[in-house]
Amino acid sequence: MGTWQYLLLAVVGVLVGIVNVMAGGGSFLTIPLMIFLGLSPAAANGTNRVALLAQN
């Protein structure tokens, strides 16, 4: 992945964190973004599950 992709993930990660705190449903944004950046759907879902475990 290029530098711009890491930067995009960081920016969207912060925004999704704000959305999750206020209303939930941040996975609606993170999974499609990770698939757009080249992860397989299974890897994107698994990565998102790890993040959800860290939030609980």
mmCIF file of the N, C-alpha and C atoms, coordinates in Angstrom:
data_MODEL
# 
_entry.id   MODEL 
# 
loop_
_atom_site.group_PDB 
_atom_site.id 
_atom_site.type_symbol 
_atom_site.label_atom_id 
_atom_site.label_alt_id 
_atom_site.label_comp_id 
_atom_site.label_asym_id 
_atom_site.label_entity_id 
_atom_site.label_seq_id 
_atom_site.pdbx_PDB_ins_code 
_atom_site.Cartn_x 
_atom_site.Cartn_y 
_atom_site.Cartn_z 
_atom_site.occupancy 
_atom_site.B_iso_or_equiv 
_atom_site.pdbx_formal_charge 
_atom_site.auth_seq_id 
_atom_site.auth_comp_id 
_atom_site.auth_asym_id 
_atom_site.auth_atom_id 
_atom_site.pdbx_PDB_model_num 
ATOM 1   N N  . MET A 1 1  ? 0.839   -1.176  0.000  1.00 0.00 ? 1  MET A N  1 
ATOM 2   C CA . MET A 1 1  ? 0.000   0.000   0.000  1.00 0.00 ? 1  MET A CA 1 
ATOM 3   C C  . MET A 1 1  ? 0.884   1.238   0.000  1.00 0.00 ? 1  MET A C  1 
ATOM 4   N N  . GLY A 1 2  ? 0.387   2.251   -0.657 1.00 0.00 ? 2  GLY A N  1 
ATOM 5   C CA . GLY A 1 2  ? 1.129   3.500   -0.733 1.00 0.00 ? 2  GLY A CA 1 
ATOM 6   C C  . GLY A 1 2  ? 0.873   4.395   0.473  1.00 0.00 ? 2  GLY A C  1 
ATOM 7   N N  . THR A 1 3  ? 1.630   5.461   0.540  1.00 0.00 ? 3  THR A N  1 
ATOM 8   C CA . THR A 1 3  ? 1.501   6.402   1.648  1.00 0.00 ? 3  THR A CA 1 
ATOM 9   C C  . THR A 1 3  ? 0.106   7.008   1.710  1.00 0.00 ? 3  THR A C  1 
ATOM 10  N N  . TRP A 1 4  ? -0.461  7.333   0.560  1.00 0.00 ? 4  TRP A N  1 
ATOM 11  C CA . TRP A 1 4  ? -1.787  7.949   0.548  1.00 0.00 ? 4  TRP A CA 1 
ATOM 12  C C  . TRP A 1 4  ? -2.841  6.997   1.095  1.00 0.00 ? 4  TRP A C  1 
ATOM 13  N N  . GLN A 1 5  ? -2.645  5.691   0.891  1.00 0.00 ? 5  GLN A N  1 
ATOM 14  C CA . GLN A 1 5  ? -3.609  4.724   1.403  1.00 0.00 ? 5  GLN A CA 1 
ATOM 15  C C  . GLN A 1 5  ? -3.548  4.635   2.926  1.00 0.00 ? 5  GLN A C  1 
ATOM 16  N N  . TYR A 1 6  ? -2.338  4.674   3.478  1.00 0.00 ? 6  TYR A N  1 
ATOM 17  C CA . TYR A 1 6  ? -2.209  4.678   4.935  1.00 0.00 ? 6  TYR A CA 1 
ATOM 18  C C  . TYR A 1 6  ? -2.809  5.950   5.530  1.00 0.00 ? 6  TYR A C  1 
ATOM 19  N N  . LEU A 1 7  ? -2.575  7.069   4.873  1.00 0.00 ? 7  LEU A N  1 
ATOM 20  C CA . LEU A 1 7  ? -3.134  8.332   5.339  1.00 0.00 ? 7  LEU A CA 1 
ATOM 21  C C  . LEU A 1 7  ? -4.657  8.302   5.284  1.00 0.00 ? 7  LEU A C  1 
ATOM 22  N N  . LEU A 1 8  ? -5.203  7.760   4.203  1.00 0.00 ? 8  LEU A N  1 
ATOM 23  C CA . LEU A 1 8  ? -6.654  7.645   4.069  1.00 0.00 ? 8  LEU A CA 1 
ATOM 24  C C  . LEU A 1 8  ? -7.231  6.760   5.164  1.00 0.00 ? 8  LEU A C  1 
ATOM 25  N N  . LEU A 1 9  ? -6.585  5.636   5.447  1.00 0.00 ? 9  LEU A N  1 
ATOM 26  C CA . LEU A 1 9  ? -7.054  4.758   6.519  1.00 0.00 ? 9  LEU A CA 1 
ATOM 27  C C  . LEU A 1 9  ? -7.018  5.457   7.873  1.00 0.00 ? 9  LEU A C  1 
ATOM 28  N N  . ALA A 1 10 ? -5.982  6.233   8.129  1.00 0.00 ? 10 ALA A N  1 
ATOM 29  C CA . ALA A 1 10 ? -5.876  6.944   9.404  1.00 0.00 ? 10 ALA A CA 1 
ATOM 30  C C  . ALA A 1 10 ? -6.974  7.992   9.549  1.00 0.00 ? 10 ALA A C  1 
ATOM 31  N N  . VAL A 1 11 ? -7.197  8.767   8.497  1.00 0.00 ? 11 VAL A N  1 
ATOM 32  C CA . VAL A 1 11 ? -8.221  9.814   8.551  1.00 0.00 ? 11 VAL A CA 1 
ATOM 33  C C  . VAL A 1 11 ? -9.608  9.201   8.711  1.00 0.00 ? 11 VAL A C  1 
ATOM 34  N N  . VAL A 1 12 ? -9.907  8.194   7.917  1.00 0.00 ? 12 VAL A N  1 
ATOM 35  C CA . VAL A 1 12 ? -11.216 7.547   8.016  1.00 0.00 ? 12 VAL A CA 1 
ATOM 36  C C  . VAL A 1 12 ? -11.353 6.839   9.363  1.00 0.00 ? 12 VAL A C  1 
ATOM 37  N N  . GLY A 1 13 ? -10.268 6.290   9.880  1.00 0.00 ? 13 GLY A N  1 
ATOM 38  C CA . GLY A 1 13 ? -10.316 5.650   11.191 1.00 0.00 ? 13 GLY A CA 1 
ATOM 39  C C  . GLY A 1 13 ? -10.722 6.611   12.289 1.00 0.00 ? 13 GLY A C  1 
ATOM 40  N N  . VAL A 1 14 ? -10.179 7.820   12.254 1.00 0.00 ? 14 VAL A N  1 
ATOM 41  C CA . VAL A 1 14 ? -10.560 8.833   13.247 1.00 0.00 ? 14 VAL A CA 1 
ATOM 42  C C  . VAL A 1 14 ? -12.028 9.215   13.077 1.00 0.00 ? 14 VAL A C  1 
ATOM 43  N N  . LEU A 1 15 ? -12.451 9.433   11.845 1.00 0.00 ? 15 LEU A N  1 
ATOM 44  C CA . LEU A 1 15 ? -13.848 9.795   11.598 1.00 0.00 ? 15 LEU A CA 1 
ATOM 45  C C  . LEU A 1 15 ? -14.803 8.686   12.018 1.00 0.00 ? 15 LEU A C  1 
ATOM 46  N N  . VAL A 1 16 ? -14.445 7.452   11.728 1.00 0.00 ? 16 VAL A N  1 
ATOM 47  C CA . VAL A 1 16 ? -15.291 6.322   12.106 1.00 0.00 ? 16 VAL A CA 1 
ATOM 48  C C  . VAL A 1 16 ? -15.332 6.175   13.624 1.00 0.00 ? 16 VAL A C  1 
ATOM 49  N N  . GLY A 1 17 ? -14.222 6.451   14.291 1.00 0.00 ? 17 GLY A N  1 
ATOM 50  C CA . GLY A 1 17 ? -14.219 6.421   15.749 1.00 0.00 ? 17 GLY A CA 1 
ATOM 51  C C  . GLY A 1 17 ? -15.206 7.418   16.327 1.00 0.00 ? 17 GLY A C  1 
ATOM 52  N N  . ILE A 1 18 ? -15.268 8.600   15.736 1.00 0.00 ? 18 ILE A N  1 
ATOM 53  C CA . ILE A 1 18 ? -16.233 9.609   16.183 1.00 0.00 ? 18 ILE A CA 1 
ATOM 54  C C  . ILE A 1 18 ? -17.654 9.131   15.932 1.00 0.00 ? 18 ILE A C  1 
ATOM 55  N N  . VAL A 1 19 ? -17.906 8.559   14.760 1.00 0.00 ? 19 VAL A N  1 
ATOM 56  C CA . VAL A 1 19 ? -19.237 8.041   14.439 1.00 0.00 ? 19 VAL A CA 1 
ATOM 57  C C  . VAL A 1 19 ? -19.622 6.936   15.414 1.00 0.00 ? 19 VAL A C  1 
ATOM 58  N N  . ASN A 1 20 ? -18.701 6.034   15.720 1.00 0.00 ? 20 ASN A N  1 
ATOM 59  C CA . ASN A 1 20 ? -19.002 4.936   16.638 1.00 0.00 ? 20 ASN A CA 1 
ATOM 60  C C  . ASN A 1 20 ? -19.338 5.439   18.030 1.00 0.00 ? 20 ASN A C  1 
ATOM 61  N N  . VAL A 1 21 ? -18.639 6.458   18.483 1.00 0.00 ? 21 VAL A N  1 
ATOM 62  C CA . VAL A 1 21 ? -18.921 6.998   19.816 1.00 0.00 ? 21 VAL A CA 1 
ATOM 63  C C  . VAL A 1 21 ? -20.308 7.627   19.853 1.00 0.00 ? 21 VAL A C  1 
ATOM 64  N N  . MET A 1 22 ? -20.670 8.332   18.793 1.00 0.00 ? 22 MET A N  1 
ATOM 65  C CA . MET A 1 22 ? -21.940 9.052   18.795 1.00 0.00 ? 22 MET A CA 1 
ATOM 66  C C  . MET A 1 22 ? -23.134 8.162   18.480 1.00 0.00 ? 22 MET A C  1 
ATOM 67  N N  . ALA A 1 23 ? -22.995 7.244   17.536 1.00 0.00 ? 23 ALA A N  1 
ATOM 68  C CA . ALA A 1 23 ? -24.172 6.512   17.085 1.00 0.00 ? 23 ALA A CA 1 
ATOM 69  C C  . ALA A 1 23 ? -23.928 5.042   16.794 1.00 0.00 ? 23 ALA A C  1 
ATOM 70  N N  . GLY A 1 24 ? -22.694 4.607   16.646 1.00 0.00 ? 24 GLY A N  1 
ATOM 71  C CA . GLY A 1 24 ? -22.417 3.229   16.240 1.00 0.00 ? 24 GLY A CA 1 
ATOM 72  C C  . GLY A 1 24 ? -22.489 3.098   14.727 1.00 0.00 ? 24 GLY A C  1 
ATOM 73  N N  . GLY A 1 25 ? -22.156 1.940   14.222 1.00 0.00 ? 25 GLY A N  1 
ATOM 74  C CA . GLY A 1 25 ? -22.260 1.684   12.792 1.00 0.00 ? 25 GLY A CA 1 
ATOM 75  C C  . GLY A 1 25 ? -21.057 2.088   11.973 1.00 0.00 ? 25 GLY A C  1 
ATOM 76  N N  . GLY A 1 26 ? -19.920 2.251   12.593 1.00 0.00 ? 26 GLY A N  1 
ATOM 77  C CA . GLY A 1 26 ? -18.726 2.645   11.856 1.00 0.00 ? 26 GLY A CA 1 
ATOM 78  C C  . GLY A 1 26 ? -18.244 1.590   10.878 1.00 0.00 ? 26 GLY A C  1 
ATOM 79  N N  . SER A 1 27 ? -18.607 0.336   11.119 1.00 0.00 ? 27 SER A N  1 
ATOM 80  C CA . SER A 1 27 ? -18.220 -0.746  10.208 1.00 0.00 ? 27 SER A CA 1 
ATOM 81  C C  . SER A 1 27 ? -18.814 -0.552  8.823  1.00 0.00 ? 27 SER A C  1 
ATOM 82  N N  . PHE A 1 28 ? -19.906 0.182   8.766  1.00 0.00 ? 28 PHE A N  1 
ATOM 83  C CA . PHE A 1 28 ? -20.541 0.487   7.488  1.00 0.00 ? 28 PHE A CA 1 
ATOM 84  C C  . PHE A 1 28 ? -19.592 1.271   6.589  1.00 0.00 ? 28 PHE A C  1 
ATOM 85  N N  . LEU A 1 29 ? -18.635 1.965   7.185  1.00 0.00 ? 29 LEU A N  1 
ATOM 86  C CA . LEU A 1 29 ? -17.663 2.744   6.416  1.00 0.00 ? 29 LEU A CA 1 
ATOM 87  C C  . LEU A 1 29 ? -16.319 2.039   6.279  1.00 0.00 ? 29 LEU A C  1 
ATOM 88  N N  . THR A 1 30 ? -15.877 1.352   7.330  1.00 0.00 ? 30 THR A N  1 
ATOM 89  C CA . THR A 1 30 ? -14.525 0.800   7.309  1.00 0.00 ? 30 THR A CA 1 
ATOM 90  C C  . THR A 1 30 ? -14.385 -0.413  6.402  1.00 0.00 ? 30 THR A C  1 
ATOM 91  N N  . ILE A 1 31 ? -15.348 -1.306  6.412  1.00 0.00 ? 31 ILE A N  1 
ATOM 92  C CA . ILE A 1 31 ? -15.226 -2.522  5.595  1.00 0.00 ? 31 ILE A CA 1 
ATOM 93  C C  . ILE A 1 31 ? -15.191 -2.187  4.100  1.00 0.00 ? 31 ILE A C  1 
ATOM 94  N N  . PRO A 1 32 ? -16.108 -1.366  3.575  1.00 0.00 ? 32 PRO A N  1 
ATOM 95  C CA . PRO A 1 32 ? -15.999 -1.015  2.152  1.00 0.00 ? 32 PRO A CA 1 
ATOM 96  C C  . PRO A 1 32 ? -14.695 -0.294  1.805  1.00 0.00 ? 32 PRO A C  1 
ATOM 97  N N  . LEU A 1 33 ? -14.193 0.545   2.724  1.00 0.00 ? 33 LEU A N  1 
ATOM 98  C CA . LEU A 1 33 ? -12.933 1.239   2.462  1.00 0.00 ? 33 LEU A CA 1 
ATOM 99  C C  . LEU A 1 33 ? -11.783 0.248   2.345  1.00 0.00 ? 33 LEU A C  1 
ATOM 100 N N  . MET A 1 34 ? -11.720 -0.716  3.250  1.00 0.00 ? 34 MET A N  1 
ATOM 101 C CA . MET A 1 34 ? -10.635 -1.697  3.192  1.00 0.00 ? 34 MET A CA 1 
ATOM 102 C C  . MET A 1 34 ? -10.726 -2.548  1.932  1.00 0.00 ? 34 MET A C  1 
ATOM 103 N N  . ILE A 1 35 ? -11.936 -2.897  1.510  1.00 0.00 ? 35 ILE A N  1 
ATOM 104 C CA . ILE A 1 35 ? -12.103 -3.654  0.266  1.00 0.00 ? 35 ILE A CA 1 
ATOM 105 C C  . ILE A 1 35 ? -11.674 -2.792  -0.922 1.00 0.00 ? 35 ILE A C  1 
ATOM 106 N N  . PHE A 1 36 ? -12.038 -1.509  -0.913 1.00 0.00 ? 36 PHE A N  1 
ATOM 107 C CA . PHE A 1 36 ? -11.628 -0.581  -1.972 1.00 0.00 ? 36 PHE A CA 1 
ATOM 108 C C  . PHE A 1 36 ? -10.107 -0.473  -2.059 1.00 0.00 ? 36 PHE A C  1 
ATOM 109 N N  . LEU A 1 37 ? -9.432  -0.546  -0.912 1.00 0.00 ? 37 LEU A N  1 
ATOM 110 C CA . LEU A 1 37 ? -7.977  -0.430  -0.888 1.00 0.00 ? 37 LEU A CA 1 
ATOM 111 C C  . LEU A 1 37 ? -7.266  -1.737  -1.206 1.00 0.00 ? 37 LEU A C  1 
ATOM 112 N N  . GLY A 1 38 ? -8.014  -2.806  -1.468 1.00 0.00 ? 38 GLY A N  1 
ATOM 113 C CA . GLY A 1 38 ? -7.393  -4.022  -1.961 1.00 0.00 ? 38 GLY A CA 1 
ATOM 114 C C  . GLY A 1 38 ? -7.430  -5.231  -1.046 1.00 0.00 ? 38 GLY A C  1 
ATOM 115 N N  . LEU A 1 39 ? -7.968  -5.108  0.162  1.00 0.00 ? 39 LEU A N  1 
ATOM 116 C CA . LEU A 1 39 ? -8.081  -6.279  1.026  1.00 0.00 ? 39 LEU A CA 1 
ATOM 117 C C  . LEU A 1 39 ? -9.219  -7.157  0.527  1.00 0.00 ? 39 LEU A C  1 
ATOM 118 N N  . SER A 1 40 ? -9.096  -8.441  0.753  1.00 0.00 ? 40 SER A N  1 
ATOM 119 C CA . SER A 1 40 ? -10.203 -9.328  0.409  1.00 0.00 ? 40 SER A CA 1 
ATOM 120 C C  . SER A 1 40 ? -11.339 -9.066  1.394  1.00 0.00 ? 40 SER A C  1 
ATOM 121 N N  . PRO A 1 41 ? -12.571 -9.383  1.020  1.00 0.00 ? 41 PRO A N  1 
ATOM 122 C CA . PRO A 1 41 ? -13.684 -9.178  1.957  1.00 0.00 ? 41 PRO A CA 1 
ATOM 123 C C  . PRO A 1 41 ? -13.492 -9.912  3.285  1.00 0.00 ? 41 PRO A C  1 
ATOM 124 N N  . ALA A 1 42 ? -12.946 -11.113 3.241  1.00 0.00 ? 42 ALA A N  1 
ATOM 125 C CA . ALA A 1 42 ? -12.727 -11.860 4.483  1.00 0.00 ? 42 ALA A CA 1 
ATOM 126 C C  . ALA A 1 42 ? -11.679 -11.179 5.362  1.00 0.00 ? 42 ALA A C  1 
ATOM 127 N N  . ALA A 1 43 ? -10.607 -10.686 4.759  1.00 0.00 ? 43 ALA A N  1 
ATOM 128 C CA . ALA A 1 43 ? -9.570  -9.991  5.529  1.00 0.00 ? 43 ALA A CA 1 
ATOM 129 C C  . ALA A 1 43 ? -10.099 -8.674  6.091  1.00 0.00 ? 43 ALA A C  1 
ATOM 130 N N  . ALA A 1 44 ? -10.895 -7.960  5.312  1.00 0.00 ? 44 ALA A N  1 
ATOM 131 C CA . ALA A 1 44 ? -11.476 -6.703  5.796  1.00 0.00 ? 44 ALA A CA 1 
ATOM 132 C C  . ALA A 1 44 ? -12.409 -6.963  6.971  1.00 0.00 ? 44 ALA A C  1 
ATOM 133 N N  . ASN A 1 45 ? -13.219 -7.997  6.880  1.00 0.00 ? 45 ASN A N  1 
ATOM 134 C CA . ASN A 1 45 ? -14.133 -8.339  7.966  1.00 0.00 ? 45 ASN A CA 1 
ATOM 135 C C  . ASN A 1 45 ? -13.364 -8.770  9.205  1.00 0.00 ? 45 ASN A C  1 
ATOM 136 N N  . GLY A 1 46 ? -12.347 -9.586  9.033  1.00 0.00 ? 46 GLY A N  1 
ATOM 137 C CA . GLY A 1 46 ? -11.547 -10.032 10.169 1.00 0.00 ? 46 GLY A CA 1 
ATOM 138 C C  . GLY A 1 46 ? -10.812 -8.885  10.840 1.00 0.00 ? 46 GLY A C  1 
ATOM 139 N N  . THR A 1 47 ? -10.263 -7.986  10.049 1.00 0.00 ? 47 THR A N  1 
ATOM 140 C CA . THR A 1 47 ? -9.579  -6.818  10.598 1.00 0.00 ? 47 THR A CA 1 
ATOM 141 C C  . THR A 1 47 ? -10.554 -5.947  11.370 1.00 0.00 ? 47 THR A C  1 
ATOM 142 N N  . ASN A 1 48 ? -11.748 -5.804  10.844 1.00 0.00 ? 48 ASN A N  1 
ATOM 143 C CA . ASN A 1 48 ? -12.760 -4.999  11.521 1.00 0.00 ? 48 ASN A CA 1 
ATOM 144 C C  . ASN A 1 48 ? -13.191 -5.653  12.833 1.00 0.00 ? 48 ASN A C  1 
ATOM 145 N N  . ARG A 1 49 ? -13.265 -6.969  12.861 1.00 0.00 ? 49 ARG A N  1 
ATOM 146 C CA . ARG A 1 49 ? -13.654 -7.670  14.102 1.00 0.00 ? 49 ARG A CA 1 
ATOM 147 C C  . ARG A 1 49 ? -12.631 -7.444  15.201 1.00 0.00 ? 49 ARG A C  1 
ATOM 148 N N  . VAL A 1 50 ? -11.358 -7.438  14.847 1.00 0.00 ? 50 VAL A N  1 
ATOM 149 C CA . VAL A 1 50 ? -10.314 -7.176  15.846 1.00 0.00 ? 50 VAL A CA 1 
ATOM 150 C C  . VAL A 1 50 ? -10.486 -5.769  16.414 1.00 0.00 ? 50 VAL A C  1 
ATOM 151 N N  . ALA A 1 51 ? -10.779 -4.803  15.558 1.00 0.00 ? 51 ALA A N  1 
ATOM 152 C CA . ALA A 1 51 ? -10.997 -3.434  16.028 1.00 0.00 ? 51 ALA A CA 1 
ATOM 153 C C  . ALA A 1 51 ? -12.219 -3.357  16.939 1.00 0.00 ? 51 ALA A C  1 
ATOM 154 N N  . LEU A 1 52 ? -13.267 -4.103  16.616 1.00 0.00 ? 52 LEU A N  1 
ATOM 155 C CA . LEU A 1 52 ? -14.461 -4.106  17.465 1.00 0.00 ? 52 LEU A CA 1 
ATOM 156 C C  . LEU A 1 52 ? -14.175 -4.707  18.829 1.00 0.00 ? 52 LEU A C  1 
ATOM 157 N N  . LEU A 1 53 ? -13.363 -5.744  18.870 1.00 0.00 ? 53 LEU A N  1 
ATOM 158 C CA . LEU A 1 53 ? -13.001 -6.338  20.157 1.00 0.00 ? 53 LEU A CA 1 
ATOM 159 C C  . LEU A 1 53 ? -12.218 -5.347  21.013 1.00 0.00 ? 53 LEU A C  1 
ATOM 160 N N  . ALA A 1 54 ? -11.372 -4.558  20.385 1.00 0.00 ? 54 ALA A N  1 
ATOM 161 C CA . ALA A 1 54 ? -10.578 -3.575  21.124 1.00 0.00 ? 54 ALA A CA 1 
ATOM 162 C C  . ALA A 1 54 ? -11.459 -2.466  21.693 1.00 0.00 ? 54 ALA A C  1 
ATOM 163 N N  . GLN A 1 55 ? -12.579 -2.194  21.049 1.00 0.00 ? 55 GLN A N  1 
ATOM 164 C CA . GLN A 1 55 ? -13.464 -1.125  21.509 1.00 0.00 ? 55 GLN A CA 1 
ATOM 165 C C  . GLN A 1 55 ? -14.336 -1.562  22.675 1.00 0.00 ? 55 GLN A C  1 
ATOM 166 N N  . ASN A 1 56 ? -14.558 -2.852  22.808 1.00 0.00 ? 56 ASN A N  1 
ATOM 167 C CA . ASN A 1 56 ? -15.465 -3.322  23.869 1.00 0.00 ? 56 ASN A CA 1 
ATOM 168 C C  . ASN A 1 56 ? -14.780 -3.506  25.168 1.00 0.00 ? 56 ASN A C  1 
# 
